[in-house]
Amino acid sequence: MTDALELDALWEDFHRVVNMTSQELATWLRVRDADENAEPLPDEAGTPTGQHVLAILQKRRTDLTEDDLRVMRRVVETVTSQVDLEDEPKAEDERTRHRLMTIGHDPLKAAR
């Protein structure tokens, strides 16, 4: 179980690295999965992790599950290991940017 201080820190870190709104992320997941013949149902678009990040963005801190906390830790680790959050946004290669956007981080978007 996560104590209150750890939860506060994780909540802050997660919302610092996830710089896309839930609406931006939902739109990105649908666009990313759409092809010329079909667009997926909104609740089926994107990767399971992307869908989980979207669900977390729509929750209150008190409603988080242990599974949510695990995903939040993984997202924070992934983004902080691949992006210099203190530096100015820059155009990384498009595949890297799109992969990060799938978990809610747009490297070209200014920090909140």
C-alpha positions as protocol buffer text, in pm:
chain_id: "A"
residue {
  index: 1
  type: MET
  ca { x: 0 y: 0 z: 0 }
}
residue {
  index: 2
  type: THR
  ca { x: 116 y: 355 z: -71 }
}
residue {
  index: 3
  type: ASP
  ca { x: 124 y: 606 z: 214 }
}
residue {
  index: 4
  type: ALA
  ca { x: -20 y: 959 z: 184 }
}
residue {
  index: 5
  type: LEU
  ca { x: 316 y: 1128 z: 119 }
}
residue {
  index: 6
  type: GLU
  ca { x: 410 y: 878 z: -152 }
}
residue {
  index: 7
  type: LEU
  ca { x: 65 y: 914 z: -308 }
}
residue {
  index: 8
  type: ASP
  ca { x: 92 y: 1295 z: -310 }
}
residue {
  index: 9
  type: ALA
  ca { x: 436 y: 1279 z: -472 }
}
residue {
  index: 10
  type: LEU
  ca { x: 323 y: 1024 z: -731 }
}
residue {
  index: 11
  type: TRP
  ca { x: 9 y: 1229 z: -810 }
}
residue {
  index: 12
  type: GLU
  ca { x: 222 y: 1542 z: -863 }
}
residue {
  index: 13
  type: ASP
  ca { x: 485 y: 1360 z: -1072 }
}
residue {
  index: 14
  type: PHE
  ca { x: 220 y: 1192 z: -1287 }
}
residue {
  index: 15
  type: HIS
  ca { x: 38 y: 1518 z: -1359 }
}
residue {
  index: 16
  type: ARG
  ca { x: 371 y: 1688 z: -1431 }
}
residue {
  index: 17
  type: VAL
  ca { x: 476 y: 1433 z: -1694 }
}
residue {
  index: 18
  type: VAL
  ca { x: 129 y: 1376 z: -1841 }
}
residue {
  index: 19
  type: ASN
  ca { x: 97 y: 1715 z: -2008 }
}
residue {
  index: 20
  type: MET
  ca { x: -197 y: 1629 z: -2234 }
}
residue {
  index: 21
  type: THR
  ca { x: -553 y: 1683 z: -2113 }
}
residue {
  index: 22
  type: SER
  ca { x: -788 y: 1387 z: -2106 }
}
residue {
  index: 23
  type: GLN
  ca { x: -963 y: 1531 z: -2413 }
}
residue {
  index: 24
  type: GLU
  ca { x: -633 y: 1570 z: -2603 }
}
residue {
  index: 25
  type: LEU
  ca { x: -528 y: 1216 z: -2510 }
}
residue {
  index: 26
  type: ALA
  ca { x: -865 y: 1066 z: -2607 }
}
residue {
  index: 27
  type: THR
  ca { x: -851 y: 1244 z: -2943 }
}
residue {
  index: 28
  type: TRP
  ca { x: -492 y: 1131 z: -3003 }
}
residue {
  index: 29
  type: LEU
  ca { x: -573 y: 768 z: -2921 }
}
residue {
  index: 30
  type: ARG
  ca { x: -867 y: 770 z: -3164 }
}
residue {
  index: 31
  type: VAL
  ca { x: -667 y: 941 z: -3442 }
}
residue {
  index: 32
  type: ARG
  ca { x: -370 y: 712 z: -3390 }
}
residue {
  index: 33
  type: ASP
  ca { x: -583 y: 398 z: -3421 }
}
residue {
  index: 34
  type: ALA
  ca { x: -802 y: 519 z: -3707 }
}
residue {
  index: 35
  type: ASP
  ca { x: -735 y: 388 z: -4053 }
}
residue {
  index: 36
  type: GLU
  ca { x: -886 y: 466 z: -4388 }
}
residue {
  index: 37
  type: ASN
  ca { x: -1171 y: 219 z: -4336 }
}
residue {
  index: 38
  type: ALA
  ca { x: -1270 y: 264 z: -3973 }
}
residue {
  index: 39
  type: GLU
  ca { x: -1227 y: 458 z: -3656 }
}
residue {
  index: 40
  type: PRO
  ca { x: -1229 y: 257 z: -3332 }
}
residue {
  index: 41
  type: LEU
  ca { x: -1490 y: 311 z: -3064 }
}
residue {
  index: 42
  type: PRO
  ca { x: -1365 y: 584 z: -2829 }
}
residue {
  index: 43
  type: ASP
  ca { x: -1335 y: 346 z: -2532 }
}
residue {
  index: 44
  type: GLU
  ca { x: -1138 y: 95 z: -2740 }
}
residue {
  index: 45
  type: ALA
  ca { x: -888 y: 330 z: -2905 }
}
residue {
  index: 46
  type: GLY
  ca { x: -520 y: 322 z: -2817 }
}
residue {
  index: 47
  type: THR
  ca { x: -306 y: 89 z: -2613 }
}
residue {
  index: 48
  type: PRO
  ca { x: -423 y: -58 z: -2282 }
}
residue {
  index: 49
  type: THR
  ca { x: -175 y: 170 z: -2103 }
}
residue {
  index: 50
  type: GLY
  ca { x: -301 y: 474 z: -2294 }
}
residue {
  index: 51
  type: GLN
  ca { x: -658 y: 385 z: -2201 }
}
residue {
  index: 52
  type: HIS
  ca { x: -553 y: 341 z: -1837 }
}
residue {
  index: 53
  type: VAL
  ca { x: -379 y: 682 z: -1834 }
}
residue {
  index: 54
  type: LEU
  ca { x: -698 y: 834 z: -1975 }
}
residue {
  index: 55
  type: ALA
  ca { x: -904 y: 670 z: -1700 }
}
residue {
  index: 56
  type: ILE
  ca { x: -663 y: 796 z: -1432 }
}
residue {
  index: 57
  type: LEU
  ca { x: -688 y: 1152 z: -1567 }
}
residue {
  index: 58
  type: GLN
  ca { x: -1062 y: 1133 z: -1510 }
}
residue {
  index: 59
  type: LYS
  ca { x: -1033 y: 1016 z: -1148 }
}
residue {
  index: 60
  type: ARG
  ca { x: -994 y: 1190 z: -818 }
}
residue {
  index: 61
  type: ARG
  ca { x: -689 y: 1106 z: -614 }
}
residue {
  index: 62
  type: THR
  ca { x: -903 y: 927 z: -354 }
}
residue {
  index: 63
  type: ASP
  ca { x: -1043 y: 690 z: -620 }
}
residue {
  index: 64
  type: LEU
  ca { x: -708 y: 551 z: -737 }
}
residue {
  index: 65
  type: THR
  ca { x: -654 y: 175 z: -723 }
}
residue {
  index: 66
  type: GLU
  ca { x: -326 y: -11 z: -674 }
}
residue {
  index: 67
  type: ASP
  ca { x: -335 y: -90 z: -1048 }
}
residue {
  index: 68
  type: ASP
  ca { x: -368 y: 284 z: -1120 }
}
residue {
  index: 69
  type: LEU
  ca { x: -66 y: 355 z: -899 }
}
residue {
  index: 70
  type: ARG
  ca { x: 139 y: 90 z: -1082 }
}
residue {
  index: 71
  type: VAL
  ca { x: 55 y: 246 z: -1420 }
}
residue {
  index: 72
  type: MET
  ca { x: 125 y: 597 z: -1287 }
}
residue {
  index: 73
  type: ARG
  ca { x: 472 y: 488 z: -1166 }
}
residue {
  index: 74
  type: ARG
  ca { x: 547 y: 324 z: -1501 }
}
residue {
  index: 75
  type: VAL
  ca { x: 438 y: 635 z: -1696 }
}
residue {
  index: 76
  type: VAL
  ca { x: 648 y: 865 z: -1475 }
}
residue {
  index: 77
  type: GLU
  ca { x: 951 y: 635 z: -1515 }
}
residue {
  index: 78
  type: THR
  ca { x: 905 y: 608 z: -1892 }
}
residue {
  index: 79
  type: VAL
  ca { x: 868 y: 981 z: -1953 }
}
residue {
  index: 80
  type: THR
  ca { x: 1144 y: 1092 z: -1715 }
}
residue {
  index: 81
  type: SER
  ca { x: 1387 y: 837 z: -1863 }
}
residue {
  index: 82
  type: GLN
  ca { x: 1323 y: 957 z: -2219 }
}
residue {
  index: 83
  type: VAL
  ca { x: 1262 y: 1331 z: -2188 }
}
residue {
  index: 84
  type: ASP
  ca { x: 1449 y: 1620 z: -2026 }
}
residue {
  index: 85
  type: LEU
  ca { x: 1152 y: 1788 z: -1859 }
}
residue {
  index: 86
  type: GLU
  ca { x: 1358 y: 2091 z: -1759 }
}
residue {
  index: 87
  type: ASP
  ca { x: 1471 y: 2163 z: -2114 }
}
residue {
  index: 88
  type: GLU
  ca { x: 1280 y: 2349 z: -2383 }
}
residue {
  index: 89
  type: PRO
  ca { x: 1044 y: 2134 z: -2590 }
}
residue {
  index: 90
  type: LYS
  ca { x: 1212 y: 2007 z: -2903 }
}
residue {
  index: 91
  type: ALA
  ca { x: 1117 y: 1790 z: -3196 }
}
residue {
  index: 92
  type: GLU
  ca { x: 1238 y: 1440 z: -3123 }
}
residue {
  index: 93
  type: ASP
  ca { x: 1191 y: 1178 z: -3387 }
}
residue {
  index: 94
  type: GLU
  ca { x: 825 y: 1140 z: -3473 }
}
residue {
  index: 95
  type: ARG
  ca { x: 797 y: 777 z: -3358 }
}
residue {
  index: 96
  type: THR
  ca { x: 929 y: 865 z: -3012 }
}
residue {
  index: 97
  type: ARG
  ca { x: 693 y: 1162 z: -2987 }
}
residue {
  index: 98
  type: HIS
  ca { x: 394 y: 952 z: -3090 }
}
residue {
  index: 99
  type: ARG
  ca { x: 486 y: 673 z: -2848 }
}
residue {
  index: 100
  type: LEU
  ca { x: 507 y: 923 z: -2561 }
}
residue {
  index: 101
  type: MET
  ca { x: 179 y: 1086 z: -2668 }
}
residue {
  index: 102
  type: THR
  ca { x: 14 y: 744 z: -2636 }
}
residue {
  index: 103
  type: ILE
  ca { x: 78 y: 766 z: -2260 }
}
residue {
  index: 104
  type: GLY
  ca { x: -18 y: 1133 z: -2234 }
}
residue {
  index: 105
  type: HIS
  ca { x: 311 y: 1319 z: -2280 }
}
residue {
  index: 106
  type: ASP
  ca { x: 364 y: 1545 z: -2582 }
}
residue {
  index: 107
  type: PRO
  ca { x: 733 y: 1646 z: -2588 }
}
residue {
  index: 108
  type: LEU
  ca { x: 649 y: 1947 z: -2806 }
}
residue {
  index: 109
  type: LYS
  ca { x: 393 y: 2085 z: -2562 }
}
residue {
  index: 110
  type: ALA
  ca { x: 520 y: 2336 z: -2308 }
}
residue {
  index: 111
  type: ALA
  ca { x: 519 y: 2225 z: -1947 }
}
residue {
  index: 112
  type: ARG
  ca { x: 221 y: 2320 z: -1736 }
}
